[in-house]
Amino acid sequence: ELIETLKSRQFDAAIIFTSFSQSPHPPAFICALAGIPVRMGESKEVDTGTLTHALPPAPDTLHQVDRNLRLIESLGFQTSDRRLALHIPPASQQTALQLLRQFSPSSTLQNFLLFNPWTTCPSRNYDPDRFAVAVRQLSDQTGYPVVMTGVEKDRSRSQLLLERLGDRVIDLMGATNLSELVALIAAAKLLLSNNTSTMHIADAVGTPSIILFAGTEIECQWQPRNSPSRLLRRPTLCSPCYAFTCPYERQCLDIEPEAIVTAGLELLEECDSKNTVKYSSS
């Protein structure tokens, strides 16, 4: 079905983006079967004809955004701005505001902490009890309420978090679509999250972030490139493990809640002193 769909679109070329650990050849083979004449990608493997334009691999330590921009630029395209960017529809901004006002009629899209506590990868999840303690302390010290986001399927494991946050939390778990989540992250004073999609969204919209970055990955490949951020983790010999589950009790995330609070306060003060301006959402 995919091959037939691609064939029906009659594409002239396919540019295949991959991470450092992915091969472009399976999707290139599909594109070849669909009759796409020009197929471009970066490959560590010996090309057998699936790619018509194979770029030699970049060092693994190169950030994945820069890795794929390198592919684009090798084809002659010019990039004037290398930052991530996301467009936020005005309707999504309005819906995000309406969601907040369900809990507080006087709410505006400003002056709150956004807390996204879960990932789909168990080895990347910071201890939820410690996370709740840290976020509650940060909320108490700054006076900012906490907007908690996530998917509905995580609600059953979030009750302790919600109880610890008490009257400081606005529970929006499962209440947003993707563009509304982006609007909330863009409006937040600070994001607190694990290493997951919300980290990249914050980088795209310029929101400061505190990231509990597990030893599953190498920071330089995925870390925020332009937005103010602090990545917290303990060095471990097993990193990077790229593991879905951890047999060592996630020692890389053995971070005291006080360290998160300190990092958050320092980052907020730094951004306030610099009068940090967020990126345009247009």
N, C-alpha and C positions, 0 to 999 in steps of 0.2 A: 504494500500500500504506500509506504514512504517513497519507494522508487518511482512508482507511478505518479505520485503527487509532484515530485521533483521534475519528472519528465514533462508533465503537463504545463509546468511553469516556463519551460524553455529558457532556463538560466544560461547566461553566457559564461559565468565563472563562479567558482565557490572558493571563498577564503575560510580556511578551517582553523579556528582558534582552539588551542589546547593548553593545559597546564604542563609543567615540566615533566610530570609523570605519565602523561597521556600520549597515545599514539594518534596521529592524524590519518593513518592508513585505513582503518575500518570505515570512517565516514567518507574518505576520498574514494574508496572502492564503491560505496553506494552511489556517490555522485557520478562515478564513471559509468556504472550500470544505467544511470538515469540519462546518460548522454551529455553531461555537462563537459564542455571541451577543455576548460582551463580550471585546474584544481591546485590550490596553493596552500602550503602548510609548513610548519617547522618540524623536523624529524631527526631523532637520534639513530634511526634504523636505516638499513640499506633499502633504498626505494626500489620497488619492483614495477614501477609504472603507474601506481595508483595516483601519485602526484605528478603534475606536469611542471610544477615549480616548487622545488624542495629547498627550504632555507636551512643551512647548517645550524645546529642547536646553539642556543645561548647558554652561558653558565647557569647552573641550577640556582645559584644565589640571586639571580636577577628577579626583581619583583614581577609577578605574573601579569600585571597590567603593562609594564614596560616590555615584557616579553612579547606580548601580542601587538603592541604598538610597533615594535621592531619589525614584525612581519609585515604590517601595513606599510611602513616606511620603506622596506626593501622593495616594494612593488611600485614605488614612485609617488605614493600619496604623502602629503605633508600634514603634520599635526601642529596646529598653532597653540593648542592648550592640552597638556597631557594629564590634566586632572580627570577623575571620575565626575560624571554629571548626571543628574536625574531631573526630569521635568515633573512638577507637581501640579496636576490640574486644579484650578480654582475650586471646583466642586468638591474635590477631596479635602482641601483645606477647610472648606465650610463644614463638611461632614465631621471632620476631626474636632472642630470647635463645638459642634452640636453634641458629640459624644461626651466631651468634657463637661458641658453645661448640664447634662443629665445628672451629674453628681454635684456640681457647683454652678448655680445659675450665673454667677458673676465671673466665671472662668474666661480667661483669654489664652490665646496660643503663645504663652510665654511663662517663664519662671516656674518650671517644674522639672523634676528629674524623671527620665524615662528608664525604666527597669525592665530588661528583657532577659529572664533568668535561665532559659532552656535552649539547648541545641538538640538536634536529632542524633548526635553522636555522643554516647554516654561518657566516653573518655574526655570529652571537652567540658563537661558540666562541673562547675565549681559547686562545692557543698552548699545546698540550698539554705540550710539553717544559718550558716555563717554569712551567706550572701544577704539574708534577710536582716541579720543583726547589723551588718555594715550599712545597708541602705537606710535602715531606720535611723541609725545614728547620724548619717549624713543629712537625712531629711530634718531631724530634730535640730541639728546645728546650723543648717542654712535657712530653715523655715520653709523650704520648698516642698510641696506635696509630691507624691510619687505616682506616676502613671505606669502601671504594670501591663505589659503586652505579651502576647504569645498566641499559640493556637489552642483551639477549644480542647483538643485531645490531651493537653497538658494540665487541664484544670484539676483533675483528680489528684495530681501530685503537687499541687500548688497551695493547698489549704493551709499548711503550716506557714508558708510565706505570707499569705494574706492575713493570717491571724497575728503574726509578729508585727506586720506593718500597721495593722489596726486602722485607726481613723486617718492615718497619713496617706493611705493608698486609694487611688482611683483604678478600679479593676476593669480593664478593657481587654482581658484575655478572650480571644475568639470574636471580638467585636469589630475588628477592622479588616478591610481588604488590604492589598499590598500598597496601593497608592495612598491610602489613609494612614497606614503605618509610616510611610515615608514622610508624610506631612507632619505627623506627631514628632518623629525624630528630628526633623528640620527645625521644629519650634522649641525643642527641649533645651534647657540650659546645659544638661549633661546627660550622656548615655552611659548606663552601666550594663555590661553584657559580657557573655563569653565570646570566644572566637567563632563568630557565625555571621549570617547575612547582615544583621543589624550593624555590625562593625563597618562593613563596606558601605552601607547606606549612609551612616554617619560621616564617613570620609567624603562621600559624594556631595553631601549637603553642607559640610563644614561644621558639624556639631562636635564639640569636644567629647571625648569618650574615655572611660576607664574600662579596659578589657582584661578579663581573666583569660590569659592566652596559654592554653595547655601545651605540653611538650610534644603533642602529636605532629606539629608542623614547625618549620623554620620561620622565625618572625619576618626576616627580610623578604620572604616570598609573598607575604600576604598582609603585612601590617599597613595601617593607614599611612598614606603617602603625603597628605597635605593638611588634613585637619588636626587640631591639637589633640594629643592622646597620650595615655600612659598604659603600657602593657605590663601586666603583673604575672610573674611565674617564678618558680624556683628552678635553678639549673639541676638537671638530672642526667645521669650517664646514658639513659635509654632514649633520650631525645635526639632527633625526631623519630618517633616510633610509627607514625601513620596508622595507629591502631584504633579500631572502633571501640573496643573495651580495654580497660587497663587492669593488668594483674597485680599492680603495685599500689593500689589504693590512691591513685592519682597524686603521688607525692609532688609532682610538678605544680599542683594547685594547692599545696599546703600553705596557704596565705592567711595570715591573721586578719580578721575584719578591720582592725585598727589601721592596717596598712592601706586598705581600700579607702577608708575615710580620709586618711591623711593625703593620699594621692588625689582624691576628689576635691578636697578643699584647696590644695595647692594649685590644681589645674583651673578651678573656677577663679581663684584669685589672679592667676596668671592671665587668663583670658579677659577678666574684667579690667586689669591694669593696662592691657594692650588694646582694650576696646575692640576685641576681635569681631570682624564683620563676616557673617556667613555668606556662602556663595549664593548666587541667584538661582532660583528654581525654574527659571524660564528656559 
